[in-house]
Amino acid sequence: MTGTQALDLFDAQVTSRQLDLAGRWLRSFDEGFYTIGSAGHEGNAAVAAALRPTDPALLHYRSGAFYCVRAGQAAVSAGAPAAAQPADGTGDGGGPVDPSGAVADPPGRESAPAAAAAGSAAAAGAGPTGPAGPRTITGDTAAPDTDAPDMADPGGDGDAAGRETARPERPWVYAGAARDVLRGMVASAEDPIAGGRHKVFGHPDLAVVPTTSTIASHLPRAVGMGLAVERLRRQERAGGGVRIGGDAEQSPWPSDAIVVCSFGDASVNHASATAAFNTAGWYDHTGLRIPVLFVCEDNGLGISVRSPQGWVEATLRAKPGIRYFSADGGDLAQAYAVAGEAAAWVRRHRRPAVLHLRTVRLMGHAGADAETAYRSPAEVAADLDRDPLVATARLLVEAGVATGAELLARYDDIGWQVRRLAEEVIGEPKLVAAAEVVAPLAPRRPVRVSRAVADAAARASGPGAAARAEAFGGKPPELTGPLTLAQSINGALADGMLDHPQMAIFGEDVAAKGGVYGVTKGLRDRFGPARVFDTLLDETSVLGLGLGAGLAGMLPVPEIQYLAYLHNAEDQLRGEAATMQFFSRGAFRNPMVVRVAGLAYQQGFGGHFHNDNSVAVLRDVPGLVIAVPARPDDAAPMLRTCLASAAVDGSVCVFLEPIALYHTRDLYAEGDGEWLANYPEPGAWVSGHVPIGRARVYGVGSAEDLTIITFGNGVRLSLRAAATLADEGIGTRVVDLRWLAPLPVADIIREASATGRVLVVDETRRSGGVGEGVIAALVDAGYVGAARRVAGLDSFVPLGPAARQVLVSEEAITHGARTLLAR
């Protein structure tokens, strides 16, 4: 590490510390809303310096110094001179005005341990050595990862010129990064990543992906990103295989990029972390490459709970397939060297590794944390003695790169600059309307989606017709006669793979076996194991792979084998997938269509794990699209819509497939074949397009007496019940919702008003079920007619014939209808 590099990193560390102090200052008069800081973790500046600015990063919330370095790297790489200038010139020595009207000290002037230590370091002589030997700065040592960019001129040699660069007039390249962070703290609408919705580290131009909950939930995504980066790199070399769509979307990162993912020591105990480590190691064991560098920043505390001595190291060392590196985050030179070695190893071998970076936590967990309640004064003092700013200042003084007085001046000058930026962002606009808040949550552009479907149809029937016929072995699904629900989904998946070269299908048993119900049968043989592949048995990892793949430019279609299995991994949808566009103003997105086999009515087979009817948790996720196809002739166009919406709008869709209807052939009588349907040929895709949030209506009899609103298995049950009612002279409209989120509210209101009597048939549970949302929509719209619900009991689905006692039946529907009509 050169003297100039060390000075640049010291500036990044000081900027991060001053941002922490500014956050506390802003909070003191209710202008700041986030006080979790990076104090004590500033050693991660060395990690950033050892990487390339194009390596995608998912950062722990104590990554202020890392973010500053990454922003500085990008500014220097772009050759933007403005980024290297102080935010407000060199200043005139005057203090900024406090909101109270008094002249205030800059953040940290009254409590500046790093600055004080810088002065003491000048007189202290040689300092202690790190665990890997004496910490040194040289004039000719290159970065261990030789492709990692220097922050500035790599020729700094620690002479008088090097000392000159440490003076207050030295350009401050981190003004842009500081402004970004401060905007997040004050919830400014001009925050470049979340736009006032949250304080996160993220920026599309810096390859920093926002993570909103760093308690390990982002680790499965990091593994998915690594797998996707490597798959896209290999696919680029090998070609995309059979397809009729355009060129595959390119990865947003270079083909030799590595993924970096940081987290705290307490997170190693989280199930999501265990899943991510296990998946990375599992794939490595099978020979597949996942270039991910995990960085565990170990300060020994999870808020107040201590990590047992040696536990984190033992845990990380024991992870199979993951190379272990260790460094002292308080020793800048050592951390830089080891991080560079780790990054170079991952980049060269395309395999996962973990960097165990030992840190301290200063200033408590957050502003409101009174750590004296659980830490002794001696413990707090011991951590202060390991302050990374103190250590870097001592390193610079010992190497003759700067004097203590110069570093003190630099610390104060950056403090003033940060305070001035803080005062500027206070006045920036906030989000003031609900429409502003939700704008990036789940954009819907139905015209573009329908156009995408039309374009796919044109390709399939035009220039891609021959390739399509070849892919289907000369017999496309529209020529195979009436299909079941499972067969229709299979055909639509194949058409999707042909039209979307970036699409991949994966999950438990989907490849070699073709799915436990045969829905993906034959797809691996048609499209190859790179695009249709089996995963390990872990739903968190399956969704994590999808999250990372979508972010990397792929169109992932993961399968969750049963709805009940999804509940182990729900946060990957709620906390990660659904929040990405919301907390990045649409700059990042993870398009995904999650196929889930679910709902009940398997004639009592399998009990509640194979007959789960709980979808409330999915409907509660903002922006999530939930599709439930009941009929074969709805399944294909609905799946096409979901794929198009994911590709066009970055939508996260759950395609919930009723297991009991997969192979159903008959509707009213055995052998009638009325539940089968022909697969539409491409020329009919446009006319048969099913927009998100549109229902389907069946008329039985006169269709004037009663409206039944239902979905999934309820559609078949309700049509059978309606036929019985028709024999009694009762005309019924059966409304298949098709979409549980967003509900087809306009269709619900229209069809309810047509008869004035509504029976909601809800195969989910009475409490928290879909029916509650339908009734609420009717009430909100001012519906004044009669309404009644028939729903499943608040029970798990038991094994065998007992299942019929808790699920909706045809008899319950006809009884509910008669009761409603008798009012």
Buried (B, 14 or more C-beta within 10 A) or exposed (E): BBBBBBBBBBBBBBBBBBBBBBBBBBBEEEBBBBBBBBBBBBBBBBBBBBBBBBBBBBBBBBBBBBBBBBBBBBBBEEEEEEBBBBBBEBBEEEBBEBEEEEEBBBBBBEEBBBBBBBBBBBEEEEBEEBEBEBBBBBBEBEBBBEEBBBBBEBEBBBEEEBBEBBBBBBBBBBBBBBBBBBBBBBBBBBBBBBBBBBBBBBBBEBBBBBBBBBBBBBBBBBBBBBBBBBBBBBBEEEEBBBBBBEEBBEBBBEEBBBBBBBBBBBBBBBBBBBBBBBBBBBBBEEEBBBBBBBBBBBBBBBEEEBBEEEBBBEBBEEBEBBBBBBBBBBBBBBBBBBBBBBBBBBBEEBBBBBBBBBBBBBBBBBBEBEBEEEBEEEBBEEBBEBBBBBBBBBBBBBBBBBBBBBBBBBBBBBBBBBBBBBBBBBEBEEBEEEEBBBBBBBBBEBEBBBBBBBBBBBBBBEEBBEBBBEBBEEEBBBEEEBBBBBBBBBBBBBBBBBBBBBBBBBBBBBBEBBBBBBBBBBBBEBBBEBBBBBBBEBBBBBBBBBBBBBBBBBBBBBBBBBBBBBEBBBBBBBBBBBBBBBBBBBBBBBBBBBBBBBBBBBEBEBBBEBBBBBBBEBBEBEBBBBBBBBBBBBBBBBBBBBBBBBBBBBBBBBBBBBBBBBEBBEBEEEEEEBBBBBBBBBEBBBEBBBBBBBBBBBEBBEBBBBBBBBBBBBBBBBBBBBBBBBEEEBBBBBBBBBBBBBBBBEBBBBBBBBBBBBBBBBBBBBEBBBBBBBBEBBEEBEBEBBBBBBBBEEBBBBEEEEBBEBBBBBEBBBEBBBEBBEE
